[in-house]
């Protein structure tokens, strides 16, 4: 009985640990060389979710603008993938989690556009109604660390406690 329980516990734990890596999240930014001046820091930045290690075709990736020089378009979600300039991958992420290629055009529901690039394809640009761009510049990406879920942690520790209690009960018999 103990052997069966331990085998099931190891298989269950192995299944939890073998779940594929979740989509990666990044903050992104570029410093525009052209565009409206404002009171905010002169940078366009935001978050991007949905990237995976390796090649990414652009679909299923969501970018949100969190800062613009004037505050305009802040909070706008760009989830409609349009195209790449070079015709290949929209993003490439190496095994260490570094974005090594960004060449993607996204549109918002209100048809504003966001170019994430500067790696030989599109230049970084945000606009339609207001336009900030950085010819010769590039978009920088910073990985967002994995955030451990407290509920998952408590559940994991609780299952270890229960397994230990059951092990002690079964070894007494």
C-alpha positions in Angstrom: 0.0 0.0 0.0 2.8 2.4 0.9 4.6 1.6 -2.3 1.5 2.3 -4.3 0.9 5.6 -2.5 4.5 6.7 -3.0 4.4 5.8 -6.7 1.2 7.7 -7.2 2.7 10.7 -5.3 5.8 10.8 -7.4 3.8 10.5 -10.6 1.5 13.3 -9.5 4.4 15.6 -8.5 6.2 14.8 -11.8 3.1 15.7 -13.8 2.8 19.0 -12.0 6.5 19.8 -12.6 6.4 18.6 -16.2 3.7 21.0 -17.3 4.9 23.1 -20.2 6.4 26.5 -19.4 3.8 29.3 -19.4 3.9 32.1 -21.8 6.6 34.7 -21.1 5.9 38.3 -20.1 8.1 41.3 -20.7 8.1 45.0 -20.3 9.1 46.8 -23.5 10.2 50.4 -24.2 11.7 52.7 -26.8 12.8 56.3 -26.7 11.2 58.1 -29.6 13.2 60.6 -31.7 10.1 62.1 -33.2 6.7 62.8 -31.7 4.6 65.1 -29.5 6.4 66.3 -26.4 4.8 65.9 -23.0 5.2 66.0 -19.3 5.7 62.2 -18.8 9.2 60.7 -19.3 10.0 60.9 -23.0 9.7 57.1 -23.5 7.0 54.8 -24.9 6.7 51.7 -22.8 4.4 48.8 -22.0 4.0 45.1 -21.3 3.8 42.2 -23.7 2.4 38.7 -22.8 2.3 35.5 -24.7 5.8 35.0 -26.1 7.4 31.5 -26.0 11.0 30.4 -26.2 11.9 30.0 -29.9 10.1 31.4 -32.9 6.8 33.4 -32.4 4.6 34.1 -35.4 2.8 37.0 -33.6 -0.6 35.5 -33.1 -1.9 35.3 -29.5 0.5 38.0 -28.2 -1.0 41.0 -26.4 0.9 44.3 -25.9 -0.4 47.0 -23.6 0.9 50.6 -23.6 1.7 51.8 -20.1 3.5 55.1 -20.7 3.6 57.7 -23.5 5.2 61.2 -23.4 1.7 62.8 -23.3 -0.3 60.1 -21.6 -2.3 59.6 -24.9 -3.0 55.9 -25.7 -1.9 54.7 -22.2 -3.8 51.6 -21.3 -4.5 50.8 -24.9 -4.4 47.0 -25.7 -2.8 45.9 -29.0 -3.9 42.3 -29.7 -4.6 42.3 -33.4 -1.4 41.0 -35.1 -1.1 42.6 -38.6 2.3 41.7 -40.2 6.0 41.6 -40.1 8.2 43.7 -42.3 10.7 41.0 -43.2 8.1 38.3 -43.7 9.5 35.9 -41.1 9.0 35.6 -37.4 7.4 38.4 -35.4 9.6 37.6 -32.4 12.4 35.2 -31.5 13.2 34.4 -27.9 16.5 32.6 -27.1 16.9 29.8 -24.6 17.8 32.3 -21.9 14.6 34.3 -22.4 16.2 37.2 -24.3 14.2 38.7 -27.2 16.6 38.5 -30.1 14.2 39.6 -32.9 11.2 41.8 -32.8 9.5 42.7 -36.1 5.8 43.0 -35.5 2.9 45.4 -36.3 -0.1 45.2 -34.0 -3.4 47.2 -34.2 -5.8 48.2 -31.4 -9.6 47.9 -31.6 -9.6 51.6 -32.5 -7.1 51.0 -35.3 -4.1 52.7 -33.6 -0.9 50.9 -34.4 2.1 49.6 -32.5 5.3 48.6 -34.2 7.7 46.6 -32.0 11.0 46.4 -33.9 14.4 47.9 -34.6 16.1 44.6 -35.4 16.3 45.1 -39.1 12.6 45.1 -39.8 10.0 47.6 -38.6 11.2 50.6 -36.5 9.7 51.1 -33.1 6.6 53.3 -33.5 3.3 54.0 -31.7 0.6 56.0 -33.3 -2.2 56.9 -35.7 -3.8 59.9 -33.8 -0.5 60.8 -32.1 2.7 59.4 -33.5 6.0 58.5 -31.7 8.8 56.7 -33.6 12.5 55.9 -33.3 14.2 55.5 -36.7 17.4 53.8 -36.1 16.3 52.8 -32.6 15.1 49.5 -31.3 12.6 48.2 -28.8 14.2 46.9 -25.6 12.6 44.0 -23.7 13.0 43.1 -20.1 11.7 39.8 -18.8 9.1 39.9 -16.0 10.1 37.4 -13.3 7.8 34.4 -12.7 5.3 35.3 -10.0 4.7 32.3 -7.8 1.0 31.9 -6.8 0.5 31.9 -3.0 -2.5 29.5 -3.4 -0.3 27.1 -5.4 2.4 27.3 -2.7 0.0 26.6 0.1 -1.6 23.8 -1.8 1.8 22.2 -2.5 2.9 22.5 1.1 -0.4 21.1 2.2 -0.1 18.1 -0.1 3.4 17.4 1.3 2.1 17.6 4.9 -0.8 15.2 4.0 1.6 12.8 2.3 3.9 12.8 5.3 1.0 12.2 7.7 -0.3 9.3 5.6 3.2 7.9 5.3 3.6 7.9 9.1 0.2 6.2 9.5 0.9 3.5 7.0 4.4 2.7 8.4 3.0 2.2 11.9 0.9 -0.8 10.7 
